[in-house]
């Protein structure tokens, strides 16, 4: 059971879930290309090294993606990132003062970016490489608009 599912309070429902962007998986292309070139020239040690590097990259990216949870509920914004060292943010919707999105040119093209959530009392948390950050912001704003 996920962190978000375990932390729901009575009467609260999940409205939207987001995840980290898959772009880091593109780094797997580098060792794959290196392995292909090395195999063509029969450098089997380099092929083995490239396969090991690809495996390490895959494990790192997969662990980061699997341990990151972003959710908008009917009452809160819940964010939990990190497998070994967990960082969480649970902010009641009525305490959200603003939600900002920063996107680079690549982020705009591939639809990922950094989301910064500002809460009352000076809470300011940023989360990088969120997939569809504008949709995440829209979902938070939609839930804020529903509150009286």
DSSP file (Angstrom, degrees, kcal/mol; ACC not computed):
  #  RESIDUE AA STRUCTURE BP1 BP2  ACC     N-H-->O    O-->H-N    N-H-->O    O-->H-N    TCO  KAPPA ALPHA  PHI   PSI    X-CA   Y-CA   Z-CA
    1    1 A X              0   0    0      0, 0.0     2,-0.0     0, 0.0     0, 0.0   0.000 360.0 360.0 360.0 137.1    0.0    0.0    0.0
    2    2 A X     >  -     0   0    0      1,-0.1     4,-2.1     4,-0.0     5,-0.2  -0.239 360.0-111.6 -76.4 163.6    1.4    3.4   -1.0
    3    3 A X  H  > S+     0   0    0      1,-0.2     4,-1.5     2,-0.2    -1,-0.1   0.905 118.1  51.3 -59.0 -43.4    2.1    6.3    1.4
    4    4 A X  H  4 S+     0   0    0      1,-0.2     4,-0.4     2,-0.2     3,-0.3   0.928 109.7  48.8 -62.5 -46.1   -0.7    8.3    0.0
    5    5 A X  H >4 S+     0   0    0      1,-0.2     3,-0.7     2,-0.2    -1,-0.2   0.873 112.2  49.3 -62.8 -37.3   -3.2    5.5    0.5
    6    6 A X  H 3< S+     0   0    0     -4,-2.1    -1,-0.2     1,-0.2    -2,-0.2   0.767 109.8  51.7 -72.6 -24.9   -2.1    4.9    4.1
    7    7 A X  T 3< S+     0   0    0     -4,-1.5    -1,-0.2    -3,-0.3    -2,-0.2   0.366  77.0 123.6 -98.9   6.9   -2.3    8.6    5.0
    8    8 A X    <   -     0   0    0     -3,-0.7     2,-0.2    -4,-0.4     3,-0.1  -0.416  52.4-141.9 -66.5 140.9   -5.9    9.3    3.9
    9    9 A X    >   -     0   0    0      1,-0.1     3,-2.1    -2,-0.1    -2,-0.0  -0.633  39.7 -70.2 -98.3 162.2   -8.1   10.7    6.6
   10   10 A X  T 3  S+     0   0    0      1,-0.3    -1,-0.1    -2,-0.2     3,-0.1  -0.234 121.4  14.3 -55.0 133.2  -11.8    9.7    6.9
   11   11 A X  T 3  S+     0   0    0      1,-0.3     2,-0.4    -3,-0.1    -1,-0.3   0.445  97.1 125.4  83.4   1.0  -13.9   11.2    4.1
   12   12 A X    <   -     0   0    0     -3,-2.1     2,-0.4    61,-0.1    -1,-0.3  -0.757  37.9-171.3 -96.9 138.7  -10.9   12.1    2.0
   13   13 A X        -     0   0    0     -2,-0.4    61,-1.7    -3,-0.1     2,-0.4  -0.960  27.6-112.9-128.7 147.0  -10.6   10.8   -1.6
   14   14 A X  E     +A   73   0A   0     -2,-0.4    59,-0.3    59,-0.2     3,-0.1  -0.660  31.3 175.8 -78.8 127.0   -7.8   11.0   -4.1
   15   15 A X  E     +     0   0A   0     57,-2.9     2,-0.3    -2,-0.4    58,-0.2   0.784  65.8   7.4 -98.9 -38.0   -8.6   13.3   -7.0
   16   16 A X  E     -A   72   0A   0     56,-2.0    56,-2.8     2,-0.0     2,-0.4  -0.994  56.6-161.5-151.6 138.6   -5.4   13.2   -9.0
   17   17 A X  E     -A   71   0A   0     -2,-0.3     2,-0.3    54,-0.2    54,-0.2  -0.964  12.8-174.2-119.7 140.2   -2.1   11.3   -8.8
   18   18 A X  E     -A   70   0A   0     52,-2.7    52,-1.1    -2,-0.4     2,-0.3  -0.810   2.6-163.9-124.9 168.6    1.1   12.5  -10.5
   19   19 A X        -     0   0    0    112,-0.3   112,-2.7    -2,-0.3     2,-0.1  -0.889  32.0 -80.4-143.2 173.3    4.5   10.9  -11.0
   20   20 A X  B     -D  130   0B   0     -2,-0.3   110,-0.2    45,-0.3   109,-0.1  -0.438  56.4 -97.4 -73.6 155.0    8.1   11.8  -11.9
   21   21 A X        -     0   0    0    108,-3.1     3,-0.5    92,-0.1    -1,-0.1  -0.361  21.2-133.2 -72.9 153.5    8.9   12.1  -15.5
   22   22 A X  S >  S+     0   0    0      1,-0.2     3,-2.0     2,-0.1     4,-0.3   0.387  75.8 107.6 -89.3   3.2   10.5    9.2  -17.4
   23   23 A X  G >   +     0   0    0      1,-0.3     3,-2.5     2,-0.2     4,-0.3   0.832  66.6  67.0 -54.1 -38.1   13.2   11.2  -19.1
   24   24 A X  G >  S+     0   0    0     -3,-0.5     3,-1.5     1,-0.3    -1,-0.3   0.759  86.9  70.5 -58.2 -20.8   16.0    9.8  -17.0
   25   25 A X  G X  S+     0   0    0     -3,-2.0     3,-1.6     1,-0.3    -1,-0.3   0.731  82.4  73.0 -66.4 -19.1   15.4    6.5  -18.6
   26   26 A X  G X  S+     0   0    0     -3,-2.5     3,-2.0    -4,-0.3     4,-0.4   0.751  79.4  73.6 -65.2 -22.7   16.9    8.0  -21.8
   27   27 A X  G X> S+     0   0    0     -3,-1.5     3,-0.8    -4,-0.3     4,-0.8   0.723  81.2  72.7 -62.4 -19.1   20.3    7.8  -20.1
   28   28 A X  H <> S+     0   0    0     -3,-1.6     4,-1.5     1,-0.2    -1,-0.3   0.716  82.7  70.3 -67.5 -19.2   20.1    4.1  -20.7
   29   29 A X  H <> S+     0   0    0     -3,-2.0     4,-2.8    -4,-0.2     5,-0.2   0.861  89.7  60.9 -66.1 -34.7   20.7    4.8  -24.4
   30   30 A X  H <> S+     0   0    0     -3,-0.8     4,-2.4    -4,-0.4     5,-0.2   0.962 108.9  38.5 -61.8 -54.1   24.3    5.8  -23.7
   31   31 A X  H  X S+     0   0    0     -4,-0.8     4,-2.5     1,-0.2    -1,-0.2   0.838 115.2  56.2 -66.3 -27.7   25.5    2.4  -22.3
   32   32 A X  H  X S+     0   0    0     -4,-1.5     4,-2.2     2,-0.2    -2,-0.2   0.926 109.7  44.5 -67.0 -43.0   23.3    0.6  -24.9
   33   33 A X  H  X S+     0   0    0     -4,-2.8     4,-2.6     2,-0.2     5,-0.2   0.915 113.8  50.7 -65.2 -42.6   25.1    2.5  -27.8
   34   34 A X  H  X S+     0   0    0     -4,-2.4     4,-2.5    -5,-0.2    -2,-0.2   0.903 110.6  49.3 -61.4 -41.1   28.4    1.8  -26.2
   35   35 A X  H  X S+     0   0    0     -4,-2.5     4,-2.2     2,-0.2    -1,-0.2   0.901 111.2  49.6 -65.5 -40.3   27.6   -1.9  -25.8
   36   36 A X  H  X S+     0   0    0     -4,-2.2     4,-2.0     2,-0.2    -2,-0.2   0.941 113.1  45.4 -63.5 -47.6   26.5   -2.1  -29.5
   37   37 A X  H  X S+     0   0    0     -4,-2.6     4,-1.5     1,-0.2    -2,-0.2   0.917 114.2  49.2 -63.1 -43.4   29.7   -0.4  -30.7
   38   38 A X  H  <>S+     0   0    0     -4,-2.5     5,-3.1    -5,-0.2    -1,-0.2   0.864 109.5  52.3 -64.5 -35.8   31.9   -2.5  -28.5
   39   39 A X  H ><5S+     0   0    0     -4,-2.2     3,-1.0     3,-0.2    -1,-0.2   0.873 104.9  55.6 -68.4 -36.3   30.1   -5.7  -29.7
   40   40 A X  H 3<5S+     0   0    0     -4,-2.0    -1,-0.2     1,-0.3    -2,-0.2   0.893 114.6  39.4 -61.6 -38.5   30.7   -4.8  -33.3
   41   41 A X  T 3<5S-     0   0    0     -4,-1.5    -1,-0.3    -5,-0.1    -2,-0.2   0.280 116.0-115.6 -96.5  11.1   34.5   -4.5  -32.6
   42   42 A X  T < 5 +     0   0    0     -3,-1.0     2,-1.1     1,-0.2    -3,-0.2   0.820  63.1 147.8  61.4  36.9   34.4   -7.6  -30.3
   43   43 A X     >< +     0   0    0     -5,-3.1     4,-1.8     1,-0.2     3,-0.4  -0.724  16.5 172.4 -96.7  82.0   35.4   -5.7  -27.1
   44   44 A X  H  > S+     0   0    0     -2,-1.1     4,-2.3     1,-0.2    -1,-0.2   0.761  70.8  59.2 -69.5 -26.8   33.5   -8.0  -24.8
   45   45 A X  H  > S+     0   0    0      2,-0.2     4,-2.5     1,-0.2    -1,-0.2   0.908 107.5  47.6 -66.4 -40.6   34.8   -6.4  -21.5
   46   46 A X  H  > S+     0   0    0     -3,-0.4     4,-2.7     2,-0.2    -2,-0.2   0.886 109.9  53.1 -67.1 -38.1   33.4   -3.1  -22.6
   47   47 A X  H  X S+     0   0    0     -4,-1.8     4,-2.2     2,-0.2    -2,-0.2   0.939 110.9  46.7 -60.4 -46.5   30.1   -4.7  -23.5
   48   48 A X  H  X S+     0   0    0     -4,-2.3     4,-2.2     1,-0.2    -2,-0.2   0.919 112.6  49.5 -62.2 -44.1   29.9   -6.3  -20.0
   49   49 A X  H  X S+     0   0    0     -4,-2.5     4,-2.6     1,-0.2    -1,-0.2   0.904 110.7  50.4 -62.2 -41.1   30.8   -2.9  -18.4
   50   50 A X  H  X S+     0   0    0     -4,-2.7     4,-2.5     1,-0.2    -1,-0.2   0.882 109.4  50.9 -65.5 -37.8   28.1   -1.1  -20.4
   51   51 A X  H  X S+     0   0    0     -4,-2.2     4,-2.1     2,-0.2    -1,-0.2   0.901 111.0  48.6 -65.7 -40.1   25.5   -3.7  -19.4
   52   52 A X  H  X S+     0   0    0     -4,-2.2     4,-2.2     2,-0.2    -2,-0.2   0.924 112.1  48.6 -64.9 -44.6   26.5   -3.2  -15.7
   53   53 A X  H  X S+     0   0    0     -4,-2.6     4,-2.5     1,-0.2    -2,-0.2   0.915 110.9  50.8 -61.8 -43.3   26.3    0.6  -16.0
   54   54 A X  H  X S+     0   0    0     -4,-2.5     4,-2.7     1,-0.2    -1,-0.2   0.902 109.3  51.3 -61.3 -41.0   22.9    0.3  -17.7
   55   55 A X  H  X S+     0   0    0     -4,-2.1     4,-2.4     2,-0.2    -1,-0.2   0.899 110.6  48.1 -62.9 -40.9   21.7   -1.9  -14.9
   56   56 A X  H  X S+     0   0    0     -4,-2.2     4,-2.2     2,-0.2    -2,-0.2   0.907 112.6  48.3 -66.6 -41.9   22.8    0.6  -12.3
   57   57 A X  H  X S+     0   0    0     -4,-2.5     4,-2.7     2,-0.2     5,-0.3   0.938 112.4  49.0 -62.4 -46.3   21.2    3.5  -14.1
   58   58 A X  H  X S+     0   0    0     -4,-2.7     4,-2.8     1,-0.2     5,-0.2   0.925 111.5  48.8 -60.2 -45.5   18.0    1.5  -14.5
   59   59 A X  H  X S+     0   0    0     -4,-2.4     4,-2.2     2,-0.2    -1,-0.2   0.899 113.0  48.0 -62.7 -40.7   17.9    0.6  -10.8
   60   60 A X  H  X S+     0   0    0     -4,-2.2     4,-2.0     2,-0.2    -2,-0.2   0.941 115.5  42.8 -65.6 -48.5   18.6    4.2   -9.7
   61   61 A X  H  X S+     0   0    0     -4,-2.7     4,-2.5     1,-0.2     5,-0.2   0.918 114.7  50.5 -65.3 -43.8   15.9    5.7  -11.9
   62   62 A X  H  X S+     0   0    0     -4,-2.8     4,-2.9    -5,-0.3     5,-0.2   0.917 110.1  50.2 -61.2 -43.6   13.3    3.0  -11.1
   63   63 A X  H  X S+     0   0    0     -4,-2.2     4,-1.6    -5,-0.2    -1,-0.2   0.904 111.5  48.3 -63.1 -41.4   13.9    3.4   -7.4
   64   64 A X  H  X S+     0   0    0     -4,-2.0     4,-0.5     2,-0.2    18,-0.3   0.933 115.7  43.6 -64.2 -45.2   13.4    7.2   -7.6
   65   65 A X  H >< S+     0   0    0     -4,-2.5     3,-0.8     1,-0.2   -45,-0.3   0.903 113.6  50.4 -67.0 -40.9   10.2    6.9   -9.7
   66   66 A X  H 3< S+     0   0    0     -4,-2.9    -1,-0.2     1,-0.2    -2,-0.2   0.794 112.5  46.9 -69.3 -27.4    8.8    4.1   -7.6
   67   67 A X  H 3< S+     0   0    0     -4,-1.6     2,-0.5    -5,-0.2    -1,-0.2   0.471  93.4  90.4 -95.8  -0.8    9.3    5.9   -4.3
   68   68 A X    <<  +     0   0    0     -3,-0.8     2,-0.4    -4,-0.5    13,-0.2  -0.843  51.3 177.9-100.2 127.4    7.9    9.3   -5.4
   69   69 A X  E     - B   0  80A   0     11,-3.3    11,-2.6    -2,-0.5     2,-0.4  -0.995   8.4-179.9-131.0 132.6    4.2    9.9   -4.9
   70   70 A X  E     +AB  18  79A   0    -52,-1.1   -52,-2.7    -2,-0.4     2,-0.4  -0.998  14.4 167.0-130.8 126.7    2.3   13.1   -5.7
   71   71 A X  E     -AB  17  78A   0      7,-2.7     7,-2.7    -2,-0.4     2,-0.5  -0.998  28.2-154.9-145.1 146.1   -1.4   13.3   -5.0
   72   72 A X  E     -AB  16  77A   0    -56,-2.8   -57,-2.9    -2,-0.4   -56,-2.0  -0.987  25.9-178.8-114.2 126.2   -4.2   15.9   -4.8
   73   73 A X  E     -A   14   0A   0      3,-3.1   -59,-0.2    -2,-0.5   -61,-0.1  -0.557  46.0 -94.0-113.9-178.4   -7.1   14.8   -2.5
   74   74 A X  S    S+     0   0    0    -61,-1.7   -60,-0.1    -2,-0.2     3,-0.1   0.641 124.5  21.2 -71.3 -12.7  -10.4   16.5   -1.6
   75   75 A X  S    S+     0   0    0    -62,-0.2    18,-2.6     1,-0.2    19,-0.3   0.606 123.6  22.4-126.8 -21.6   -8.7   17.9    1.5
   76   76 A X  E     - C   0  92A   0     16,-0.3    -3,-3.1    17,-0.1     2,-0.5  -0.900  58.1-122.5-145.1 167.0   -4.9   18.0    1.0
   77   77 A X  E     -BC  72  91A   0     14,-2.5    14,-2.6    -2,-0.3     2,-0.5  -0.988  36.1-167.8-108.8 124.7   -1.9   18.0   -1.3
   78   78 A X  E     +BC  71  90A   0     -7,-2.7    -7,-2.7    -2,-0.5     2,-0.4  -0.965  11.5 173.2-121.8 127.4    0.3   15.0   -0.4
   79   79 A X  E     +BC  70  89A   0     10,-2.9    10,-2.8    -2,-0.5     2,-0.4  -1.000   2.6 173.3-133.2 132.9    3.9   14.6   -1.6
   80   80 A X  E     +BC  69  88A   0    -11,-2.6   -11,-3.3    -2,-0.4     2,-0.4  -0.973   6.9 172.3-139.5 123.6    6.3   11.8   -0.6
   81   81 A X  E     + C   0  87A   0      6,-2.7     6,-2.9    -2,-0.4   -13,-0.2  -0.971  35.1  52.7-131.9 147.9    9.7   11.3   -2.2
   82   82 A X        -     0   0    0     -2,-0.4     4,-0.1   -18,-0.3     5,-0.1   0.252  48.7-142.6 105.0 135.4   12.7    9.1   -1.4
   83   83 A X  S    S+     0   0    0      2,-0.1     3,-0.2     3,-0.1   -19,-0.0   0.885 100.8  16.8 -92.2 -50.6   13.1    5.4   -0.7
   84   84 A X  S    S+     0   0    0      1,-0.3     2,-0.7     0, 0.0    -2,-0.0   0.904 135.8  37.1 -89.6 -49.9   15.7    5.4    2.0
   85   85 A X  S    S-     0   0    0      2,-0.0     2,-0.4     0, 0.0    -1,-0.3  -0.906  85.8-154.3-106.2 106.5   15.5    9.0    3.1
   86   86 A X        -     0   0    0     -2,-0.7     2,-0.5    -3,-0.2    -4,-0.2  -0.650  12.5-172.3 -89.4 132.5   11.8   10.0    3.0
   87   87 A X  E     -C   81   0A   0     -6,-2.9    -6,-2.7    -2,-0.4     2,-0.3  -0.994  13.8-177.8-121.9 124.6   10.7   13.6    2.5
   88   88 A X  E     -C   80   0A   0     -2,-0.5     2,-0.4    -8,-0.2    -8,-0.2  -0.890  18.5-170.4-126.4 154.1    7.0   14.3    2.8
   89   89 A X  E     +C   79   0A   0    -10,-2.8   -10,-2.9    -2,-0.3     2,-0.5  -0.961   6.0 176.3-140.4 122.8    4.7   17.3    2.5
   90   90 A X  E     +C   78   0A   0     -2,-0.4     2,-0.5   -12,-0.2   -12,-0.2  -0.939  12.8 175.6-127.5 107.5    1.1   17.1    3.6
   91   91 A X  E     -C   77   0A   0    -14,-2.6   -14,-2.5    -2,-0.5     5,-0.1  -0.953  30.1-125.3-121.6 123.3   -0.6   20.5    3.2
   92   92 A X  E >   -C   76   0A   0     -2,-0.5     3,-2.0   -16,-0.2     4,-0.4  -0.373  26.3-121.6 -62.0 142.0   -4.3   21.1    3.8
   93   93 A X  G >  S+     0   0    0    -18,-2.6     3,-1.3     1,-0.3    -1,-0.1   0.850 111.6  57.7 -58.0 -36.7   -5.9   22.8    0.7
   94   94 A X  G 3  S+     0   0    0    -19,-0.3    -1,-0.3     1,-0.3    -2,-0.1   0.618 104.0  54.6 -71.8  -8.9   -7.0   25.8    2.7
   95   95 A X  G <  S+     0   0    0     -3,-2.0    25,-2.5    24,-0.1     2,-0.6   0.453  80.8 107.2 -98.7  -4.4   -3.3   26.4    3.7
   96   96 A X  E <   +E  119   0B   0     -3,-1.3    23,-0.3    -4,-0.4     3,-0.1  -0.659  39.0 173.8 -77.5 119.2   -2.0   26.4    0.1
   97   97 A X  E     -     0   0B   0     21,-2.6     2,-0.3    -2,-0.6    22,-0.2   0.772  63.5 -14.3 -93.9 -32.3   -1.2   30.0   -0.9
   98   98 A X  E     -E  118   0B   0     20,-2.0    20,-3.1     2,-0.0     2,-0.4  -0.987  46.9-151.5-165.8 157.8    0.3   29.3   -4.3
   99   99 A X  E     -E  117   0B   0     -2,-0.3     2,-0.3    18,-0.2    18,-0.2  -0.948  21.3-167.1-140.1 117.5    1.7   26.7   -6.6
  100  100 A X  E     -E  116   0B   0     16,-3.2    16,-2.8    -2,-0.4     2,-0.4  -0.747   8.0-154.1-108.6 152.2    4.3   27.6   -9.1
  101  101 A X  E     -E  115   0B   0     -2,-0.3     2,-0.5    14,-0.2    14,-0.2  -0.992   5.5-169.2-126.1 128.1    5.6   25.7  -12.1
  102  102 A X  E     +E  114   0B   0     12,-2.7    12,-2.8    -2,-0.4     2,-0.4  -0.977  12.3 175.8-115.4 127.0    9.1   26.2  -13.6
  103  103 A X        -     0   0    0     -2,-0.5    10,-0.1    10,-0.2     2,-0.1  -0.997  19.4-147.0-133.5 134.5    9.8   24.5  -17.0
  104  104 A X     >  -     0   0    0     -2,-0.4     4,-2.2     8,-0.2     5,-0.2  -0.255  44.1 -92.9 -79.3 179.2   12.9   24.7  -19.2
  105  105 A X  H  > S+     0   0    0      2,-0.2     4,-2.2     1,-0.2     5,-0.2   0.934 132.0  47.3 -61.3 -44.8   12.5   24.6  -23.0
  106  106 A X  H  > S+     0   0    0      1,-0.2     4,-2.9     2,-0.2    -1,-0.2   0.885 109.9  54.6 -62.7 -37.8   13.0   20.8  -22.8
  107  107 A X  H  >>S+     0   0    0      1,-0.2     5,-2.0     2,-0.2     4,-1.0   0.874 108.8  47.4 -63.3 -37.8   10.5   20.7  -20.0
  108  108 A X  H  <5S+     0   0    0     -4,-2.2    -2,-0.2     3,-0.2    -1,-0.2   0.896 114.7  46.3 -69.6 -39.3    7.9   22.5  -22.1
  109  109 A X  H  <5S+     0   0    0     -4,-2.2    -2,-0.2     1,-0.2    -1,-0.2   0.932 124.5  31.3 -67.2 -45.9    8.5   20.2  -25.1
  110  110 A X  H  <5S-     0   0    0     -4,-2.9    -1,-0.2    -5,-0.2    -2,-0.2   0.381 110.6-116.8 -98.5   3.4    8.4   17.0  -23.1
  111  111 A X  T  <5S+     0   0    0     -4,-1.0    21,-2.4     1,-0.2     2,-0.3   0.956  70.5 114.8  63.6  58.0    5.9   18.1  -20.4
  112  112 A X  E   < + F   0 131B   0     -5,-2.0     2,-0.3    19,-0.2    -8,-0.2  -0.966  28.4 136.4-145.1 162.5    7.9   18.0  -17.2
  113  113 A X  E     - F   0 130B   0     17,-1.6    17,-2.7    -2,-0.3     2,-0.5  -0.982  49.8 -64.7-179.1-172.3    9.1   20.6  -14.7
  114  114 A X  E     -E  102   0B   0    -12,-2.8   -12,-2.7    -2,-0.3     2,-0.5  -0.863  37.4-156.3-102.4 130.0    9.6   21.8  -11.1
  115  115 A X  E     -EF 101 127B   0     12,-2.4    12,-2.4    -2,-0.5     2,-0.5  -0.919   4.6-165.1-107.4 129.2    6.6   22.4   -8.9
  116  116 A X  E     -EF 100 126B   0    -16,-2.8   -16,-3.2    -2,-0.5     2,-0.5  -0.966   4.0-161.2-116.2 120.7    6.9   24.8   -6.0
  117  117 A X  E     -EF  99 125B   0      8,-2.9     8,-2.3    -2,-0.5     2,-0.5  -0.887   3.7-164.5-104.3 124.6    4.2   24.7   -3.4
  118  118 A X  E     -EF  98 124B   0    -20,-3.1   -21,-2.6    -2,-0.5   -20,-2.0  -0.939   9.8-174.8-112.0 126.3    3.9   27.6   -1.0
  119  119 A X  E >   -E   96   0B   0      4,-3.2     3,-1.1    -2,-0.5     4,-0.4  -0.724  35.5 -82.5-114.9 166.3    1.8   27.3    2.1
  120  120 A X  T 3  S+     0   0    0    -25,-2.5     3,-0.4    -2,-0.3    -1,-0.1  -0.345 112.8  39.4 -64.3 147.9    0.8   29.7    4.8
  121  121 A X  T 3  S-     0   0    0      1,-0.2    -1,-0.2    -3,-0.0   -26,-0.0   0.560 133.6 -68.6  86.8   8.7    3.4   30.3    7.5
  122  122 A X  S <  S+     0   0    0     -3,-1.1     2,-0.3     1,-0.3    -1,-0.2   0.526  79.6 157.4  90.6   5.7    6.3   30.3    5.0
  123  123 A X        +     0   0    0     -3,-0.4    -4,-3.2    -4,-0.4     2,-0.3  -0.503  11.2 170.5 -64.8 126.5    6.2   26.7    3.9
  124  124 A X  E     + F   0 118B   0     -2,-0.3     2,-0.4    -6,-0.2    -6,-0.2  -0.904   2.7 171.6-144.2 111.1    7.9   26.5    0.5
  125  125 A X  E     - F   0 117B   0     -8,-2.3    -8,-2.9    -2,-0.3     2,-0.4  -0.968  13.7-159.5-125.5 136.1    8.8   23.1   -1.1
  126  126 A X  E     - F   0 116B   0     -2,-0.4     2,-0.4   -10,-0.2   -10,-0.2  -0.913   2.5-167.4-115.8 143.0   10.0   22.4   -4.6
  127  127 A X  E     - F   0 115B   0    -12,-2.4   -12,-2.4    -2,-0.4     3,-0.4  -0.987  15.0-145.3-133.0 121.1    9.8   19.1   -6.4
  128  128 A X  E     +     0   0B   0     -2,-0.4   -14,-0.2   -14,-0.2    -2,-0.0  -0.439  68.4  16.8 -88.8 157.0   11.8   18.5   -9.6
  129  129 A X  E    S+     0   0B   0      1,-0.2  -108,-3.1    -2,-0.1     2,-0.4   0.786  72.6 168.2  58.7  36.7   11.0   16.5  -12.7
  130  130 A X  E >   -DF  20 113B   0    -17,-2.7   -17,-1.6    -3,-0.4     3,-0.6  -0.667  35.3-123.7 -79.9 130.7    7.3   16.1  -12.1
  131  131 A X  E 3  S+ F   0 112B   0   -112,-2.7  -112,-0.3    -2,-0.4   -19,-0.2  -0.538  89.2   2.5 -72.8 139.4    5.4   14.8  -15.2
  132  132 A X  T 3> S+     0   0    0    -21,-2.4     4,-1.8    -2,-0.2     3,-0.3   0.931  74.5 175.1  50.3  59.2    2.6   17.1  -16.4
  133  133 A X  H <> S+     0   0    0     -3,-0.6     4,-2.4     1,-0.2     5,-0.2   0.835  74.2  56.4 -66.2 -31.8    3.2   19.9  -13.8
  134  134 A X  H  > S+     0   0    0      1,-0.2     4,-2.3     2,-0.2    -1,-0.2   0.870 107.0  49.8 -67.5 -34.5    0.6   22.2  -15.3
  135  135 A X  H  > S+     0   0    0     -3,-0.3     4,-2.4     2,-0.2    -2,-0.2   0.891 108.9  52.5 -68.3 -39.4   -2.0   19.5  -14.9
  136  136 A X  H  X S+     0   0    0     -4,-1.8     4,-2.0     2,-0.2    -2,-0.2   0.943 111.6  46.2 -59.7 -47.6   -0.9   19.0  -11.2
  137  137 A X  H  X S+     0   0    0     -4,-2.4     4,-2.7     1,-0.2    -2,-0.2   0.912 111.1  52.7 -61.2 -42.5   -1.3   22.7  -10.6
  138  138 A X  H  X S+     0   0    0     -4,-2.3     4,-2.4     1,-0.2    -1,-0.2   0.891 108.2  50.7 -61.2 -39.8   -4.7   22.8  -12.4
  139  139 A X  H  X S+     0   0    0     -4,-2.4     4,-1.9     2,-0.2    -1,-0.2   0.891 110.8  48.4 -66.5 -39.5   -6.0   19.9  -10.2
  140  140 A X  H  X S+     0   0    0     -4,-2.0     4,-2.1     2,-0.2    -2,-0.2   0.942 113.5  47.5 -63.8 -46.2   -4.9   21.7   -7.0
  141  141 A X  H  X S+     0   0    0     -4,-2.7     4,-2.2     1,-0.2    -2,-0.2   0.862 108.8  54.7 -63.7 -36.2   -6.6   24.9   -8.2
  142  142 A X  H  X S+     0   0    0     -4,-2.4     4,-1.1     2,-0.2    -1,-0.2   0.904 109.5  46.8 -64.4 -40.5   -9.7   23.0   -9.1
  143  143 A X  H  X S+     0   0    0     -4,-1.9     4,-0.8     1,-0.2    -2,-0.2   0.872 111.0  52.2 -70.1 -34.9  -10.0   21.6   -5.6
  144  144 A X  H >< S+     0   0    0     -4,-2.1     3,-0.7     1,-0.2    -2,-0.2   0.885 106.4  54.2 -65.0 -37.4   -9.3   25.1   -4.1
  145  145 A X  H 3< S+     0   0    0     -4,-2.2    -1,-0.2     1,-0.2    -2,-0.2   0.783 103.5  56.5 -67.4 -27.0  -12.2   26.5   -6.3
  146  146 A X  H 3< S+     0   0    0     -4,-1.1    -1,-0.2    -3,-0.2     2,-0.2   0.711  87.8  94.0 -76.6 -20.5  -14.6   23.8   -4.9
  147  147 A X    <<        0   0    0     -4,-0.8    -3,-0.0    -3,-0.7     0, 0.0  -0.525 360.0 360.0 -76.5 138.5  -14.0   24.9   -1.3
  148  148 A X              0   0    0     -2,-0.2    -1,-0.1     0, 0.0    -3,-0.1   0.486 360.0 360.0 -71.7 360.0  -16.4   27.5    0.1
